[in-house]
Amino acid sequence: MDVDFKILYENVKEELNKSMSNMLLYKSIAMQKDVELKDNNKKIKELEENIISLKKLSENVEGVEQCETETMK
């Protein structure tokens, strides 16, 4: 009986160690994905800001072209 308990204990201990190892691995992967997500969100925000800037620049160019056209008339 004592031997069976020791074997059972060792098996449970081994499974627990595997589970803890897997948990740490998954936690590490999740943290990396979180960093990647934050980086991607930052890039998206920068792209949105660039689009807004380009729209404003485009409006300014259209305004200048319109002024030039009216001046030439």
VORODO-675385 format. One record per residue: residue number from 1; residue in one letter; x, y, z of N, C-alpha, C in turn. Coordinates in steps of 0.02 Angstrom, whole numbers. Last residue first. Example, Ala and Ser with C-alpha at 12.3 -4.5 7.8 and 13.67 -1.06 7.14 Angstrom:
@i 2	aa S	n_x 642	n_y -112	n_z 354	ca_x 684	ca_y -53	ca_z 357	c_x 645	c_y 2	c_z 394
@i 1	aa A	n_x 660	n_y -284	n_z 390	ca_x 615	ca_y -225	ca_z 390	c_x 660	c_y -165	c_z 390
//
This chain:
@i 73	aa K	n_x -375	n_y 4151	n_z -3220	ca_x -434	ca_y 4173	ca_z -3259	c_x -433	c_y 4245	c_z -3266
@i 72	aa M	n_x -272	n_y 4130	n_z -3133	ca_x -256	ca_y 4128	ca_z -3204	c_x -314	c_y 4154	c_z -3246
@i 71	aa T	n_x -339	n_y 4128	n_z -3012	ca_x -292	ca_y 4182	ca_z -3025	c_x -276	c_y 4186	c_z -3099
@i 70	aa E	n_x -410	n_y 4010	n_z -3019	ca_x -447	ca_y 4073	ca_z -3017	c_x -402	c_y 4132	c_z -3033
@i 69	aa T	n_x -302	n_y 3920	n_z -3017	ca_x -348	ca_y 3920	ca_z -3074	c_x -386	c_y 3986	c_z -3077
@i 68	aa E	n_x -247	n_y 3948	n_z -2892	ca_x -207	ca_y 3959	ca_z -2952	c_x -251	c_y 3963	c_z -3014
@i 67	aa C	n_x -353	n_y 3908	n_z -2810	ca_x -331	ca_y 3978	ca_z -2809	c_x -291	c_y 3994	c_z -2872
@i 66	aa Q	n_x -354	n_y 3772	n_z -2840	ca_x -413	ca_y 3812	ca_z -2856	c_x -395	c_y 3886	c_z -2858
@i 65	aa E	n_x -230	n_y 3735	n_z -2790	ca_x -244	ca_y 3726	ca_z -2862	c_x -304	c_y 3769	c_z -2883
@i 64	aa V	n_x -253	n_y 3761	n_z -2654	ca_x -201	ca_y 3798	ca_z -2691	c_x -213	c_y 3794	c_z -2765
@i 63	aa G	n_x -353	n_y 3667	n_z -2627	ca_x -366	ca_y 3738	ca_z -2618	c_x -316	c_y 3781	c_z -2656
@i 62	aa E	n_x -286	n_y 3548	n_z -2653	ca_x -344	ca_y 3565	ca_z -2693	c_x -360	c_y 3639	c_z -2688
@i 61	aa V	n_x -192	n_y 3558	n_z -2550	ca_x -169	ca_y 3557	ca_z -2620	c_x -227	c_y 3576	c_z -2666
@i 60	aa N	n_x -277	n_y 3548	n_z -2438	ca_x -237	ca_y 3608	ca_z -2449	c_x -213	c_y 3614	c_z -2521
@i 59	aa E	n_x -327	n_y 3420	n_z -2456	ca_x -374	ca_y 3476	ca_z -2457	c_x -335	c_y 3541	c_z -2469
@i 58	aa S	n_x -207	n_y 3349	n_z -2440	ca_x -243	ca_y 3345	ca_z -2504	c_x -292	c_y 3403	c_z -2511
@i 57	aa L	n_x -182	n_y 3377	n_z -2307	ca_x -134	ca_y 3398	ca_z -2358	c_x -168	c_y 3400	c_z -2426
@i 56	aa K	n_x -290	n_y 3311	n_z -2248	ca_x -283	ca_y 3383	ca_z -2240	c_x -236	c_y 3411	c_z -2293
@i 55	aa K	n_x -260	n_y 3179	n_z -2287	ca_x -323	ca_y 3210	ca_z -2308	c_x -319	c_y 3286	c_z -2304
@i 54	aa L	n_x -137	n_y 3162	n_z -2222	ca_x -139	ca_y 3160	ca_z -2295	c_x -203	c_y 3191	c_z -2321
@i 53	aa S	n_x -181	n_y 3166	n_z -2088	ca_x -133	ca_y 3216	ca_z -2113	c_x -134	c_y 3220	c_z -2189
@i 52	aa I	n_x -261	n_y 3051	n_z -2087	ca_x -291	ca_y 3116	ca_z -2073	c_x -246	c_y 3172	c_z -2099
@i 51	aa I	n_x -162	n_y 2955	n_z -2113	ca_x -218	ca_y 2963	ca_z -2159	c_x -251	c_y 3031	c_z -2150
@i 50	aa N	n_x -83	n_y 2969	n_z -1998	ca_x -55	ca_y 2984	ca_z -2064	c_x -109	c_y 2995	c_z -2115
@i 49	aa E	n_x -173	n_y 2923	n_z -1902	ca_x -150	ca_y 2992	ca_z -1898	c_x -120	c_y 3014	c_z -1965
@i 48	aa E	n_x -182	n_y 2790	n_z -1944	ca_x -242	ca_y 2832	ca_z -1944	c_x -224	c_y 2905	c_z -1943
@i 47	aa L	n_x -50	n_y 2750	n_z -1920	ca_x -76	ca_y 2750	ca_z -1988	c_x -139	c_y 2793	c_z -1994
@i 46	aa E	n_x -46	n_y 2761	n_z -1780	ca_x -1	ca_y 2802	ca_z -1821	c_x -26	c_y 2807	c_z -1893
@i 45	aa K	n_x -141	n_y 2662	n_z -1749	ca_x -154	ca_y 2732	ca_z -1730	c_x -110	c_y 2779	c_z -1771
@i 44	aa I	n_x -73	n_y 2550	n_z -1797	ca_x -137	ca_y 2568	ca_z -1826	c_x -153	c_y 2641	c_z -1811
@i 43	aa K	n_x 37	n_y 2549	n_z -1710	ca_x 48	ca_y 2558	ca_z -1782	c_x -17	c_y 2580	c_z -1817
@i 42	aa K	n_x -31	n_y 2522	n_z -1590	ca_x 8	ca_y 2584	ca_z -1597	c_x 19	c_y 2600	c_z -1671
@i 41	aa N	n_x -80	n_y 2395	n_z -1619	ca_x -127	ca_y 2450	ca_z -1606	c_x -93	c_y 2517	c_z -1613
@i 40	aa N	n_x 42	n_y 2326	n_z -1628	ca_x -1	ca_y 2332	ca_z -1687	c_x -52	c_y 2388	c_z -1679
@i 39	aa D	n_x 83	n_y 2336	n_z -1495	ca_x 125	ca_y 2365	ca_z -1548	c_x 83	c_y 2375	c_z -1611
@i 38	aa K	n_x -19	n_y 2265	n_z -1432	ca_x -9	ca_y 2336	ca_z -1415	c_x 32	c_y 2371	c_z -1469
@i 37	aa L	n_x 6	n_y 2140	n_z -1491	ca_x -58	ca_y 2174	ca_z -1501	c_x -52	c_y 2248	c_z -1487
@i 36	aa E	n_x 133	n_y 2109	n_z -1442	ca_x 123	ca_y 2116	ca_z -1514	c_x 58	c_y 2154	c_z -1528
@i 35	aa V	n_x 103	n_y 2101	n_z -1305	ca_x 151	ca_y 2151	ca_z -1328	c_x 141	c_y 2164	c_z -1403
@i 34	aa D	n_x 15	n_y 1992	n_z -1311	ca_x -9	ca_y 2056	ca_z -1285	c_x 37	c_y 2113	c_z -1308
@i 33	aa K	n_x 101	n_y 1892	n_z -1353	ca_x 46	ca_y 1912	ca_z -1397	c_x 18	c_y 1980	c_z -1376
@i 32	aa Q	n_x 182	n_y 1885	n_z -1239	ca_x 211	ca_y 1905	ca_z -1303	c_x 157	c_y 1929	c_z -1351
@i 31	aa M	n_x 87	n_y 1840	n_z -1146	ca_x 120	ca_y 1904	ca_z -1135	c_x 151	c_y 1930	c_z -1200
@i 30	aa A	n_x 57	n_y 1715	n_z -1203	ca_x 4	ca_y 1766	ca_z -1196	c_x 35	c_y 1835	c_z -1186
@i 29	aa I	n_x 180	n_y 1651	n_z -1188	ca_x 153	ca_y 1662	ca_z -1255	c_x 100	c_y 1717	c_z -1253
@i 28	aa S	n_x 187	n_y 1648	n_z -1048	ca_x 239	ca_y 1682	ca_z -1087	c_x 214	c_y 1699	c_z -1157
@i 27	aa K	n_x 77	n_y 1568	n_z -1021	ca_x 80	ca_y 1636	ca_z -995	c_x 130	c_y 1677	c_z -1034
@i 26	aa Y	n_x 117	n_y 1449	n_z -1080	ca_x 58	ca_y 1484	ca_z -1106	c_x 57	c_y 1557	c_z -1083
@i 25	aa L	n_x 228	n_y 1420	n_z -996	ca_x 237	ca_y 1428	ca_z -1067	c_x 179	c_y 1468	c_z -1097
@i 24	aa L	n_x 164	n_y 1407	n_z -873	ca_x 214	ca_y 1460	ca_z -882	c_x 227	c_y 1473	c_z -956
@i 23	aa M	n_x 84	n_y 1295	n_z -903	ca_x 53	ca_y 1358	ca_z -883	c_x 101	c_y 1416	c_z -893
@i 22	aa N	n_x 182	n_y 1198	n_z -926	ca_x 137	ca_y 1219	ca_z -981	c_x 105	c_y 1286	c_z -965
@i 21	aa S	n_x 232	n_y 1191	n_z -795	ca_x 276	ca_y 1209	ca_z -850	c_x 235	c_y 1234	c_z -910
@i 20	aa M	n_x 120	n_y 1146	n_z -728	ca_x 149	ca_y 1211	ca_z -710	c_x 194	c_y 1236	c_z -766
@i 19	aa S	n_x 104	n_y 1022	n_z -790	ca_x 51	ca_y 1072	ca_z -794	c_x 78	c_y 1142	c_z -778
@i 18	aa K	n_x 222	n_y 958	n_z -751	ca_x 207	ca_y 968	ca_z -822	c_x 156	c_y 1024	c_z -831
@i 17	aa N	n_x 202	n_y 958	n_z -612	ca_x 259	ca_y 993	ca_z -640	c_x 249	c_y 1007	c_z -715
@i 16	aa L	n_x 89	n_y 876	n_z -606	ca_x 85	ca_y 944	ca_z -582	c_x 142	c_y 986	c_z -610
@i 15	aa E	n_x 143	n_y 756	n_z -652	ca_x 90	ca_y 790	ca_z -691	c_x 83	c_y 863	c_z -670
@i 14	aa E	n_x 233	n_y 731	n_z -547	ca_x 257	ca_y 739	ca_z -615	c_x 206	c_y 776	c_z -658
@i 13	aa K	n_x 144	n_y 717	n_z -439	ca_x 195	ca_y 769	ca_z -437	c_x 222	c_y 784	c_z -508
@i 12	aa V	n_x 73	n_y 605	n_z -480	ca_x 38	ca_y 669	ca_z -472	c_x 87	c_y 727	c_z -473
@i 11	aa N	n_x 179	n_y 512	n_z -478	ca_x 142	ca_y 525	ca_z -540	c_x 105	c_y 593	c_z -537
@i 10	aa E	n_x 214	n_y 515	n_z -343	ca_x 264	ca_y 535	ca_z -394	c_x 229	c_y 551	c_z -460
@i 9	aa Y	n_x 94	n_y 467	n_z -286	ca_x 120	ca_y 533	ca_z -268	c_x 169	c_y 558	c_z -321
@i 8	aa L	n_x 91	n_y 338	n_z -341	ca_x 37	ca_y 386	ca_z -355	c_x 61	c_y 457	c_z -342
@i 7	aa I	n_x 205	n_y 287	n_z -279	ca_x 201	ca_y 290	ca_z -352	c_x 148	c_y 341	c_z -373
@i 6	aa K	n_x 165	n_y 297	n_z -145	ca_x 225	ca_y 333	ca_z -167	c_x 225	c_y 340	c_z -244
@i 5	aa F	n_x 54	n_y 212	n_z -144	ca_x 45	ca_y 283	ca_z -128	c_x 104	c_y 324	c_z -153
@i 4	aa D	n_x 117	n_y 91	n_z -173	ca_x 66	ca_y 118	ca_z -218	c_x 56	c_y 193	c_z -206
@i 3	aa V	n_x 194	n_y 78	n_z -57	ca_x 227	ca_y 84	ca_z -122	c_x 179	c_y 114	c_z -173
@i 2	aa D	n_x 96	n_y 62	n_z 40	ca_x 141	ca_y 119	ca_z 45	c_x 176	c_y 132	c_z -22
@i 1	aa M	n_x 41	n_y -60	n_z 0	ca_x 0	ca_y 0	ca_z 0	c_x 43	c_y 63	c_z 0
//
